[in-house]
Amino acid sequence: MLRFLIWKDIVVRYKQTVVGIAWIVIQPFVEMLVFTLVFHHFVGITSTDLPYPVFVYIGILVWTYFTAAVHSGAVSLVTARQLLHRMSFPRLYIPFSSIVSKLVDAVFSFAVLCTLLLWFDVPPSITIVWIIPLMMYLAVFAFGISLWLSVLHALYHDVGFIVPYALRILMFLTPVMYPITLVSERWQWLSMMNPVAATIEISRAAIAGTPIPFTMLIVSSWVVLFTLIGGVALFQKLESRFIDVM
């Protein structure tokens, strides 16, 4: 059942599109070009350890996966409401399948990142393998948030309108297009608690071969743990209620 839900999400997303699965590559690549033009050439933001296009693409890759997974997971229960009433299976499978299916997109985006590394002559470091567990770490965080949002969206459909705007605002509070060193020391504790910021910063360090900021990973892990445990508890507590409502 879980395999079916994951495959269904992948197929439906790119069905009846002209470009098809190539959208996975086109979207982050175009965003990288725009961010490089605006924030690097016009605003003057620079990066020290990596060429700016590579620097910002890493942020876009991580952020694109996170937002796609959270948004898809948030609306997953409402989207699959007919399936909920027809079949008996663990309801957690529905938001979980949304999170996993978006990892396929991340794999294709990573292939583009490897091409950028070759283009800008960035020698790959052995620490690049850190990206694999980091994306798993981010997937757990996205799953935890999706559990909260999917339940709330099933009960209150206003959540479906709020989530895209909230994610858009959060993007500017996350070091996607700028280095974390530009954040005032007064507010850096917020970045330390942000699992997405931790994933981006550690991924950049892993690719550049610079020291890994493990402190960010340790601090943000508590946020991930709280989000996941709280999400599972809320989901199980309100499962019968949101099924009746839908």
ChimeraX attribute file (.defattr): number of C-alpha atoms within 10 A of each C-alpha:
attribute: neighborCount
match mode: 1-to-1
recipient: residues
	/A:1	11
	/A:2	15
	/A:3	11
	/A:4	9
	/A:5	18
	/A:6	20
	/A:7	15
	/A:8	14
	/A:9	19
	/A:10	18
	/A:11	13
	/A:12	9
	/A:13	11
	/A:14	15
	/A:15	11
	/A:16	9
	/A:17	10
	/A:18	9
	/A:19	11
	/A:20	12
	/A:21	16
	/A:22	13
	/A:23	14
	/A:24	20
	/A:25	19
	/A:26	14
	/A:27	14
	/A:28	21
	/A:29	19
	/A:30	12
	/A:31	14
	/A:32	23
	/A:33	13
	/A:34	13
	/A:35	21
	/A:36	23
	/A:37	14
	/A:38	14
	/A:39	16
	/A:40	18
	/A:41	12
	/A:42	10
	/A:43	10
	/A:44	10
	/A:45	15
	/A:46	19
	/A:47	16
	/A:48	9
	/A:49	14
	/A:50	18
	/A:51	16
	/A:52	21
	/A:53	23
	/A:54	24
	/A:55	28
	/A:56	28
	/A:57	27
	/A:58	25
	/A:59	26
	/A:60	24
	/A:61	25
	/A:62	23
	/A:63	23
	/A:64	19
	/A:65	22
	/A:66	24
	/A:67	19
	/A:68	19
	/A:69	26
	/A:70	28
	/A:71	21
	/A:72	21
	/A:73	30
	/A:74	28
	/A:75	24
	/A:76	25
	/A:77	26
	/A:78	21
	/A:79	14
	/A:80	14
	/A:81	15
	/A:82	11
	/A:83	13
	/A:84	17
	/A:85	11
	/A:86	8
	/A:87	8
	/A:88	8
	/A:89	12
	/A:90	10
	/A:91	14
	/A:92	16
	/A:93	17
	/A:94	25
	/A:95	29
	/A:96	23
	/A:97	25
	/A:98	28
	/A:99	29
	/A:100	23
	/A:101	20
	/A:102	24
	/A:103	18
	/A:104	13
	/A:105	20
	/A:106	19
	/A:107	16
	/A:108	15
	/A:109	25
	/A:110	17
	/A:111	12
	/A:112	19
	/A:113	20
	/A:114	13
	/A:115	13
	/A:116	16
	/A:117	18
	/A:118	12
	/A:119	10
	/A:120	12
	/A:121	10
	/A:122	16
	/A:123	11
	/A:124	15
	/A:125	13
	/A:126	11
	/A:127	17
	/A:128	16
	/A:129	13
	/A:130	16
	/A:131	19
	/A:132	11
	/A:133	11
	/A:134	20
	/A:135	20
	/A:136	13
	/A:137	18
	/A:138	23
	/A:139	22
	/A:140	19
	/A:141	24
	/A:142	29
	/A:143	29
	/A:144	26
	/A:145	23
	/A:146	30
	/A:147	30
	/A:148	20
	/A:149	26
	/A:150	28
	/A:151	28
	/A:152	20
	/A:153	23
	/A:154	24
	/A:155	18
	/A:156	13
	/A:157	14
	/A:158	11
	/A:159	17
	/A:160	18
	/A:161	10
	/A:162	11
	/A:163	18
	/A:164	15
	/A:165	11
	/A:166	10
	/A:167	17
	/A:168	11
	/A:169	11
	/A:170	12
	/A:171	19
	/A:172	11
	/A:173	14
	/A:174	22
	/A:175	23
	/A:176	23
	/A:177	25
	/A:178	20
	/A:179	19
	/A:180	18
	/A:181	10
	/A:182	10
	/A:183	16
	/A:184	9
	/A:185	10
	/A:186	7
	/A:187	9
	/A:188	14
	/A:189	13
	/A:190	14
	/A:191	20
	/A:192	20
	/A:193	20
	/A:194	20
	/A:195	25
	/A:196	27
	/A:197	25
	/A:198	27
	/A:199	25
	/A:200	28
	/A:201	23
	/A:202	24
	/A:203	26
	/A:204	24
	/A:205	21
	/A:206	21
	/A:207	24
	/A:208	23
	/A:209	17
	/A:210	13
	/A:211	10
	/A:212	17
	/A:213	15
	/A:214	11
	/A:215	12
	/A:216	20
	/A:217	22
	/A:218	14
	/A:219	17
	/A:220	22
	/A:221	19
	/A:222	13
	/A:223	15
	/A:224	23
	/A:225	14
	/A:226	12
	/A:227	21
	/A:228	21
	/A:229	13
	/A:230	15
	/A:231	21
	/A:232	17
	/A:233	14
	/A:234	15
	/A:235	22
	/A:236	14
	/A:237	11
	/A:238	13
	/A:239	15
	/A:240	10
	/A:241	14
	/A:242	20
	/A:243	17
	/A:244	9
	/A:245	10
	/A:246	14
